Amino acid sequence: MKLLLLADNESALPQIAKWYSDEWGYIGEGRSTRELELKLRDYLNHNTLPLIILAQDGNELLGAAQLRFHEMDIYPEREHWLGGVYVASEHRGKGIANVLVSAIIDKAKELGVNSINLQTEDLTGGLYRRLGWQAVEQVSYHGIKVLIMEKLL
């Protein structure tokens, strides 16, 4: 498995847009595959936000994760966010999400970020709690109960 930026494999954009639309398309507007594909063009960056890190095995796309800026408008003071952590269903349970989250943390450190936030529908914190993220609070956001978590870098 290798990690690379979406900016280095732009051809992965349609697949990521489909994954995100299929997984989270029910949340709000602008979540169709086509709309997401257009939005994700903003993530074609190497050293500025937003960006996406991909996990690949040869030419097969295994998963993706985002480092973004100001994800939730109810938290204007929380600047940097981990989002869009997705692993293809046939590759789940192999530690790929752990690797992607770790890669996002490394990239954030490289960019001088001091803390990262996330929101998860898993109110136990699940994977993120196991990786050392701290719960901040539970909120209802766009009608969905989520747990806000933070990791100091």
N, C-alpha and C positions, 0 to 999 in steps of 0.2 A: 504494500500500500504506500502511495506517495501523497503528499499534501501539496497543493498549489493554490494560487489565487485564481478567482474567476477571471481576473484580468489577463491571466495567462492561458485560459481555456474558454474563450467567449462562446464556443460552440455548445457548452454545457448550459447556457442560459435557458433555452426552452425546457429542458428537463427539470431544472430547478423551479422554474415558474410553474410547471405542471404539478410537481410535488407540493409546493406551497399552496397552490389553489386547491388541490385535492384534500390537503390536511387542514387548512385554515380558511378556506374560501367562504365559510359560513360567517366569518367575523367581519362585519362592516362592509363597506363598498370598495370597489376597485380591487377585488380579489379574483377576478377571472384570470385564466392562464394568460391571455393576451395582455391584459392590463398589468399583470405582475411582470411579464416579460419586459414590457416597456419601462416599468419602474426599476427593475433590477439592472438596467443599463447604467444607472447611477452608481452601481457597486463595482464597476470595472476600474478599480483603483489598486495601486500597489502600496502607497504609503500615506494615504489620506482616507478618511471615513466618508461614506460607508464602504465596506469591503466584505467579500465572502471568501472563505477558505473552503476548498473542496478536498474530499478524500477520494482517491481513484486507485483502481487496480488495473494497470495497463490503460486501456481506453474506457473501461467500465467505471461509471460514476457511482460511488458508494454512498456519499452523503455530503452535507454542506452545513456551514454555520456562518453567521453574520456578526460583524462588529459594526455597530451603528451609533448614531448620535441622536439623543432626545427621542426615545421611542414612545414614551407615555406623556401626554400633555399635562396630566395631573401631577407630574414630578419634574417641573422645569429645572430644578436644582440637580437632578440626577442626569448627568450628561452622557455617559457611555454605557451602551447596552449590548449584551449578548442576545441574539435573536435568531430565529429561523434554523435552529438546530434540528436537522432532519437526516435520518439514515434510511436508505431504501429498505423496505420491509424484509426482503430476502437476506439482508446483511445485518439485521438487528441482533443484539446479544453477543456481538463479537468485540465489543470495546471501542467501536469506531466513534461513537458519540464522545467518549472520554478523550480520545485523541483529538477530535475536533475542538472540544472545549479548551483543552490544554493549549492547542495551537492558537486559538483566539486570545487566550491569556498572554501567551508569549508575544504575539503581535502587538497587543495592547501595551505591554511593557516596553517593547521596542519603540512605540510611538509616544511614550511618556505618559501614558494613562495611569492614574493612581487607584482607581476603583472601577468596577464594572457591575452593572445591575442586570437583572433579568426578571421576566414574569413567566410563571408556569401555572398551568391548570392543575398540576399535581400538587395539591395543598400540603402534602407531606414534605415536599422539596425533593423527594426521590433522588435521582442521579446527582442533582446539584448539591444537595445536602451531603451526600457521600463524598463529593469532591471539595468540600470545605466551604461552600457558600453559606451565608448566614441569612436567616429569615428576617425581613424588615416588617412586613405587615401583609394581611390579607385584605384585598379590596375587590369591589365589583367594577369591572372595566368593560364598557360596551356590553353590559348585561351578563358578563361571564365572571365567575369568581376565580381570582388568580392570587397566587402568592408572589409577593415581590421579594427578591433576594439580592444580596450584595456580596461582592468579593473584593476585599482590599488587596492591592497588589504591592 
